[in-house]
């Protein structure tokens, strides 16, 4: 049942998700710290953003392992964009 739900979410939100896969804008240090704090408290959207930052090296050192870690955490919380980023 969960798979069906995720599949429907992918179809319905494809355009929104595709737009989110683009390289993020450079965060300022305060913004980056706030997003990391929210991510460590469980925000799937912030986990996904941190994954993008690490994947592209935007505001942080480019690190594929860290990106995968953040994407995995976000995907575990049903973040569809993170699931697509990992595929």
MDAnalysis code that builds the backbone (N, CA, C; Angstrom):
import MDAnalysis as mda
import numpy as np

u = mda.Universe.empty(261, n_residues=87, atom_resindex=np.repeat(np.arange(87), 3), trajectory=True)
u.add_TopologyAttr("name", ["N", "CA", "C"] * 87)
u.add_TopologyAttr("resid", np.arange(1, 88))
u.add_TopologyAttr("resname", ["UNK", "UNK", "UNK", "UNK", "UNK", "UNK", "UNK", "UNK", "UNK", "UNK", "UNK", "UNK", "UNK", "UNK", "UNK", "UNK", "UNK", "UNK", "UNK", "UNK", "UNK", "UNK", "UNK", "UNK", "UNK", "UNK", "UNK", "UNK", "UNK", "UNK", "UNK", "UNK", "UNK", "UNK", "UNK", "UNK", "UNK", "UNK", "UNK", "UNK", "UNK", "UNK", "UNK", "UNK", "UNK", "UNK", "UNK", "UNK", "UNK", "UNK", "UNK", "UNK", "UNK", "UNK", "UNK", "UNK", "UNK", "UNK", "UNK", "UNK", "UNK", "UNK", "UNK", "UNK", "UNK", "UNK", "UNK", "UNK", "UNK", "UNK", "UNK", "UNK", "UNK", "UNK", "UNK", "UNK", "UNK", "UNK", "UNK", "UNK", "UNK", "UNK", "UNK", "UNK", "UNK", "UNK", "UNK"])
u.atoms.positions = np.array([
    [0.827, -1.185, 0.000],
    [0.000, 0.000, 0.000],
    [0.882, 1.263, 0.000],
    [1.972, 1.206, 0.768],
    [2.859, 2.371, 0.823],
    [3.474, 2.645, -0.549],
    [3.830, 1.553, -1.251],
    [4.404, 1.713, -2.579],
    [3.417, 2.406, -3.511],
    [2.153, 2.002, -3.452],
    [1.134, 2.617, -4.298],
    [1.003, 4.099, -3.989],
    [1.013, 4.448, -2.710],
    [0.930, 5.845, -2.302],
    [2.112, 6.637, -2.857],
    [3.310, 6.087, -2.722],
    [4.501, 6.781, -3.214],
    [4.467, 6.929, -4.732],
    [3.988, 5.887, -5.402],
    [3.887, 5.948, -6.857],
    [2.929, 7.056, -7.286],
    [1.799, 7.148, -6.632],
    [0.823, 8.200, -6.948],
    [1.420, 9.577, -6.674],
    [2.141, 9.701, -5.558],
    [2.799, 10.987, -5.245],
    [3.791, 11.369, -6.332],
    [4.528, 10.395, -6.847],
    [5.495, 10.673, -7.903],
    [4.797, 11.186, -9.156],
    [3.708, 10.560, -9.515],
    [2.991, 10.969, -10.719],
    [2.384, 12.354, -10.544],
    [1.720, 12.576, -9.444],
    [1.027, 13.840, -9.205],
    [2.000, 14.999, -9.057],
    [3.124, 14.759, -8.392],
    [4.056, 15.840, -8.067],
    [5.291, 15.871, -8.953],
    [5.276, 15.219, -10.103],
    [6.485, 15.115, -10.915],
    [7.073, 16.483, -11.251],
    [6.262, 17.409, -11.702],
    [6.785, 18.717, -12.088],
    [7.368, 19.472, -10.907],
    [6.700, 19.418, -9.756],
    [7.218, 20.090, -8.564],
    [8.535, 19.475, -8.123],
    [8.597, 18.161, -8.134],
    [9.801, 17.461, -7.698],
    [10.939, 17.723, -8.671],
    [10.653, 17.688, -9.972],
    [11.692, 17.913, -10.956],
    [12.326, 19.288, -10.772],
    [11.523, 20.290, -10.459],
    [12.049, 21.633, -10.232],
    [12.950, 21.666, -9.008],
    [12.671, 20.827, -8.004],
    [13.459, 20.820, -6.774],
    [14.830, 20.184, -6.964],
    [15.030, 19.425, -8.024],
    [16.307, 18.741, -8.224],
    [17.391, 19.655, -8.774],
    [17.059, 20.899, -9.033],
    [18.032, 21.843, -9.555],
    [19.002, 22.282, -8.456],
    [20.146, 22.785, -8.889],
    [21.160, 23.257, -7.949],
    [20.595, 24.386, -7.084],
    [20.748, 24.260, -5.762],
    [20.207, 25.293, -4.871],
    [21.057, 26.562, -4.870],
    [20.444, 27.652, -4.463],
    [21.169, 28.917, -4.320],
    [22.126, 28.810, -3.127],
    [23.155, 29.617, -3.143],
    [24.145, 29.610, -2.074],
    [23.522, 30.112, -0.773],
    [23.514, 29.274, 0.272],
    [22.961, 29.729, 1.547],
    [23.987, 30.563, 2.311],
    [23.511, 31.525, 3.109],
    [24.443, 32.242, 3.964],
    [24.694, 31.367, 5.203],
    [25.752, 31.625, 5.952],
    [26.086, 30.763, 7.091],
    [24.965, 30.619, 8.128],
    [24.230, 31.697, 8.393],
    [23.121, 31.622, 9.349],
    [22.021, 30.707, 8.834],
    [21.704, 30.860, 7.565],
    [20.664, 30.041, 6.950],
    [21.073, 28.569, 6.971],
    [22.323, 28.290, 6.649],
    [22.825, 26.916, 6.643],
    [22.745, 26.299, 8.038],
    [23.117, 27.064, 9.049],
    [23.055, 26.573, 10.429],
    [21.613, 26.306, 10.858],
    [20.704, 27.197, 10.459],
    [19.293, 27.016, 10.814],
    [18.710, 25.784, 10.118],
    [19.070, 25.584, 8.852],
    [18.571, 24.421, 8.123],
    [19.124, 23.126, 8.708],
    [20.387, 23.138, 9.112],
    [20.969, 21.937, 9.719],
    [20.289, 21.630, 11.056],
    [19.974, 22.662, 11.831],
    [19.292, 22.462, 13.111],
    [17.915, 21.850, 12.883],
    [17.183, 22.354, 11.892],
    [15.858, 21.808, 11.583],
    [15.970, 20.366, 11.086],
    [16.991, 20.092, 10.286],
    [17.185, 18.739, 9.759],
    [17.482, 17.749, 10.889],
    [18.315, 18.156, 11.818],
    [18.646, 17.255, 12.926],
    [17.462, 17.043, 13.865],
    [16.482, 17.962, 13.795],
    [15.258, 17.795, 14.594],
    [14.200, 16.982, 13.849],
    [14.483, 16.629, 12.581],
    [13.568, 15.749, 11.870],
    [12.859, 16.308, 10.654],
    [13.190, 17.504, 10.207],
    [12.531, 18.084, 9.031],
    [13.058, 17.428, 7.748],
    [12.186, 16.683, 7.071],
    [12.578, 15.990, 5.844],
    [12.964, 16.976, 4.742],
    [12.268, 18.104, 4.657],
    [12.599, 19.099, 3.631],
    [13.996, 19.673, 3.844],
    [14.336, 19.927, 5.084],
    [15.674, 20.466, 5.377],
    [16.746, 19.396, 5.167],
    [16.416, 18.144, 5.460],
    [17.357, 17.046, 5.194],
    [17.654, 16.979, 3.701],
    [16.602, 17.108, 2.910],
    [16.767, 17.089, 1.456],
    [17.633, 18.254, 0.985],
    [17.374, 19.456, 1.520],
    [18.185, 20.625, 1.147],
    [19.652, 20.401, 1.482],
    [19.924, 19.860, 2.668],
    [21.317, 19.598, 3.037],
    [21.947, 18.573, 2.098],
    [21.153, 17.601, 1.676],
    [21.657, 16.640, 0.696],
    [22.048, 17.326, -0.601],
    [21.213, 18.258, -1.051],
    [21.531, 19.010, -2.270],
    [22.793, 19.850, -2.090],
    [22.898, 20.514, -0.948],
    [24.088, 21.335, -0.699],
    [25.355, 20.486, -0.787],
    [25.337, 19.325, -0.174],
    [26.515, 18.453, -0.206],
    [26.742, 17.858, -1.592],
    [25.672, 17.528, -2.281],
    [25.800, 16.938, -3.612],
    [26.458, 17.912, -4.586],
    [26.001, 19.162, -4.558],
    [26.528, 20.173, -5.475],
    [27.722, 20.951, -4.913],
    [27.988, 20.833, -3.613],
    [29.059, 21.618, -3.006],
    [28.659, 23.076, -2.862],
    [27.389, 23.314, -2.582],
    [26.869, 24.672, -2.435],
    [26.885, 25.085, -0.969],
    [27.812, 25.942, -0.596],
    [27.902, 26.412, 0.782],
    [28.640, 25.465, 1.711],
    [28.917, 24.267, 1.236],
    [29.660, 23.258, 2.001],
    [30.618, 22.556, 1.040],
    [31.508, 21.761, 1.591],
    [32.416, 20.983, 0.751],
    [31.609, 19.902, 0.031],
    [31.857, 19.739, -1.258],
    [31.154, 18.718, -2.039],
    [31.487, 17.346, -1.449],
    [30.436, 16.578, -1.102],
    [30.641, 15.303, -0.423],
    [29.482, 14.375, -0.767],
    [29.718, 13.443, -1.681],
    [28.662, 12.535, -2.142],
    [28.150, 11.642, -1.015],
    [29.034, 11.219, -0.115],
    [28.611, 10.354, 0.992],
    [27.667, 11.095, 1.939],
    [27.974, 12.344, 2.236],
    [27.106, 13.143, 3.111],
    [25.777, 13.420, 2.412],
    [25.829, 13.686, 1.104],
    [24.596, 13.922, 0.346],
    [23.703, 12.684, 0.419],
    [24.282, 11.527, 0.195],
    [23.507, 10.284, 0.241],
    [22.904, 10.066, 1.629],
    [23.672, 10.389, 2.657],
    [23.186, 10.231, 4.035],
    [21.950, 11.106, 4.271],
    [22.018, 12.373, 3.849],
    [20.880, 13.274, 4.039],
    [19.695, 12.878, 3.171],
    [19.956, 12.463, 1.933],
    [18.869, 12.009, 1.059],
    [18.188, 10.771, 1.642],
    [18.981, 9.863, 2.182],
    [18.430, 8.637, 2.776],
    [17.534, 8.959, 3.965],
    [17.989, 9.872, 4.808],
    [17.176, 10.272, 5.964],
    [15.875, 10.929, 5.512],
    [15.951, 11.799, 4.515],
    [14.750, 12.476, 4.018],
    [13.799, 11.483, 3.354],
    [14.355, 10.551, 2.588],
    [13.525, 9.546, 1.922],
    [12.819, 8.655, 2.941],
    [13.483, 8.365, 4.047],
    [12.873, 7.558, 5.101],
    [11.666, 8.259, 5.716],
    [11.618, 9.571, 5.571],
    [10.482, 10.358, 6.063],
    [9.514, 10.692, 4.925],
    [9.587, 9.902, 3.855],
    [8.685, 9.995, 2.703],
    [8.845, 11.270, 1.877],
    [10.038, 11.845, 1.837],
    [10.294, 12.989, 0.976],
    [10.528, 12.459, -0.450],
    [9.585, 12.741, -1.340],
    [9.607, 12.189, -2.692],
    [10.816, 12.685, -3.477],
    [11.174, 13.942, -3.335],
    [12.325, 14.486, -4.046],
    [13.601, 13.749, -3.650],
    [13.749, 13.436, -2.370],
    [14.922, 12.693, -1.914],
    [14.933, 11.281, -2.501],
    [13.749, 10.677, -2.597],
    [13.668, 9.347, -3.193],
    [14.130, 9.383, -4.648],
    [13.713, 10.417, -5.361],
    [14.137, 10.554, -6.763],
    [15.627, 10.852, -6.862],
    [16.136, 11.642, -5.956],
    [17.566, 11.987, -5.988],
    [18.430, 10.755, -5.801],
    [17.909, 9.781, -5.074],
    [18.673, 8.562, -4.805],
    [18.536, 7.532, -5.919],
    [17.611, 7.741, -6.833],
    [17.408, 6.735, -7.883],
    [18.353, 6.926, -9.047],
])
